[in-house]
Amino acid sequence: MVTPAEFLKSTTSGTRVVVRHLIDDGRATDSLGYFHLADDTHCVVATKRGLETIELAKVIAAKEIPPPPAPRPRATSSE
Protein backbone atom coordinates (compact mmCIF):
# COMPACT_ATOMS: atom_id res chain seq x y z
CA MET A 1 0.00 0.00 0.00
CA VAL A 2 1.24 3.48 -0.88
CA THR A 3 1.67 5.89 2.03
CA PRO A 4 0.27 9.44 1.77
CA ALA A 5 3.82 10.84 1.54
CA GLU A 6 4.70 8.43 -1.28
CA PHE A 7 1.49 9.39 -3.10
CA LEU A 8 2.36 13.09 -2.87
CA LYS A 9 5.95 12.56 -4.01
CA SER A 10 4.70 10.78 -7.14
CA THR A 11 1.82 13.15 -7.93
CA THR A 12 1.98 15.33 -11.03
CA SER A 13 1.90 19.10 -10.64
CA GLY A 14 -1.58 20.46 -11.34
CA THR A 15 -3.44 17.45 -9.91
CA ARG A 16 -6.34 18.44 -7.64
CA VAL A 17 -5.77 16.91 -4.19
CA VAL A 18 -6.92 16.99 -0.60
CA VAL A 19 -4.23 16.59 2.07
CA ARG A 20 -5.17 15.93 5.71
CA HIS A 21 -2.38 16.91 8.08
CA LEU A 22 -1.74 17.69 11.73
CA ILE A 23 -1.44 21.27 12.93
CA ASP A 24 0.57 22.48 15.93
CA ASP A 25 -2.14 21.87 18.54
CA GLY A 26 -2.52 18.21 17.48
CA ARG A 27 -5.78 18.61 15.58
CA ALA A 28 -6.05 17.73 11.89
CA THR A 29 -6.98 20.02 9.02
CA ASP A 30 -7.46 19.62 5.29
CA SER A 31 -5.75 21.48 2.48
CA LEU A 32 -7.73 21.27 -0.75
CA GLY A 33 -6.30 22.55 -4.00
CA TYR A 34 -3.89 21.87 -6.81
CA PHE A 35 -0.68 19.99 -6.07
CA HIS A 36 2.37 22.09 -6.84
CA LEU A 37 5.49 20.13 -5.80
CA ALA A 38 7.05 17.84 -3.19
CA ASP A 39 10.54 17.05 -1.97
CA ASP A 40 11.74 14.65 0.72
CA THR A 41 10.26 16.66 3.62
CA HIS A 42 7.50 19.00 2.36
CA CYS A 43 4.81 19.41 -0.26
CA VAL A 44 3.12 22.53 -1.59
CA VAL A 45 -0.59 22.79 -2.43
CA ALA A 46 -2.13 25.84 -4.15
CA THR A 47 -5.37 26.48 -2.24
CA LYS A 48 -7.90 29.33 -2.39
CA ARG A 49 -5.92 30.94 0.47
CA GLY A 50 -2.64 30.72 -1.45
CA LEU A 51 0.29 28.31 -1.43
CA GLU A 52 0.41 26.04 1.63
CA THR A 53 3.63 24.24 2.53
CA ILE A 54 2.95 21.04 4.47
CA GLU A 55 5.46 18.83 6.29
CA LEU A 56 5.19 15.30 4.92
CA ALA A 57 5.81 13.91 8.42
CA LYS A 58 2.51 15.53 9.52
CA VAL A 59 0.42 14.20 6.62
CA ILE A 60 -2.24 11.71 7.73
CA ALA A 61 -3.96 11.13 4.38
CA ALA A 62 -3.85 12.41 0.81
CA LYS A 63 -5.78 11.62 -2.34
CA GLU A 64 -6.64 12.91 -5.78
CA ILE A 65 -10.09 14.46 -6.08
CA PRO A 66 -12.23 15.35 -9.10
CA PRO A 67 -12.39 18.86 -10.54
CA PRO A 68 -14.74 21.31 -8.84
CA PRO A 69 -18.33 21.42 -10.10
CA ALA A 70 -19.27 24.01 -12.68
CA PRO A 71 -20.70 27.22 -11.21
CA ARG A 72 -24.46 27.32 -10.96
CA PRO A 73 -26.27 29.90 -13.06
CA ARG A 74 -27.44 32.90 -11.05
CA ALA A 75 -31.13 33.32 -10.49
CA THR A 76 -32.51 36.41 -12.22
CA SER A 77 -35.54 38.37 -11.15
CA SER A 78 -38.48 38.34 -13.55
CA GLU A 79 -39.25 42.04 -13.50
C-alpha positions in Angstrom: 0.0 0.0 0.0 1.2 3.5 -0.9 1.7 5.9 2.0 0.3 9.4 1.8 3.8 10.8 1.5 4.7 8.4 -1.3 1.5 9.4 -3.1 2.4 13.1 -2.9 6.0 12.6 -4.0 4.7 10.8 -7.1 1.8 13.2 -7.9 2.0 15.3 -11.0 1.9 19.1 -10.6 -1.6 20.5 -11.3 -3.4 17.5 -9.9 -6.3 18.4 -7.6 -5.8 16.9 -4.2 -6.9 17.0 -0.6 -4.2 16.6 2.1 -5.2 15.9 5.7 -2.4 16.9 8.1 -1.7 17.7 11.7 -1.4 21.3 12.9 0.6 22.5 15.9 -2.1 21.9 18.5 -2.5 18.2 17.5 -5.8 18.6 15.6 -6.0 17.7 11.9 -7.0 20.0 9.0 -7.5 19.6 5.3 -5.7 21.5 2.5 -7.7 21.3 -0.8 -6.3 22.6 -4.0 -3.9 21.9 -6.8 -0.7 20.0 -6.1 2.4 22.1 -6.8 5.5 20.1 -5.8 7.0 17.8 -3.2 10.5 17.1 -2.0 11.7 14.6 0.7 10.3 16.7 3.6 7.5 19.0 2.4 4.8 19.4 -0.3 3.1 22.5 -1.6 -0.6 22.8 -2.4 -2.1 25.8 -4.1 -5.4 26.5 -2.2 -7.9 29.3 -2.4 -5.9 30.9 0.5 -2.6 30.7 -1.5 0.3 28.3 -1.4 0.4 26.0 1.6 3.6 24.2 2.5 2.9 21.0 4.5 5.5 18.8 6.3 5.2 15.3 4.9 5.8 13.9 8.4 2.5 15.5 9.5 0.4 14.2 6.6 -2.2 11.7 7.7 -4.0 11.1 4.4 -3.9 12.4 0.8 -5.8 11.6 -2.3 -6.6 12.9 -5.8 -10.1 14.5 -6.1 -12.2 15.4 -9.1 -12.4 18.9 -10.5 -14.7 21.3 -8.8 -18.3 21.4 -10.1 -19.3 24.0 -12.7 -20.7 27.2 -11.2 -24.5 27.3 -11.0 -26.3 29.9 -13.1 -27.4 32.9 -11.0 -31.1 33.3 -10.5 -32.5 36.4 -12.2 -35.5 38.4 -11.1 -38.5 38.3 -13.6 -39.2 42.0 -13.5 
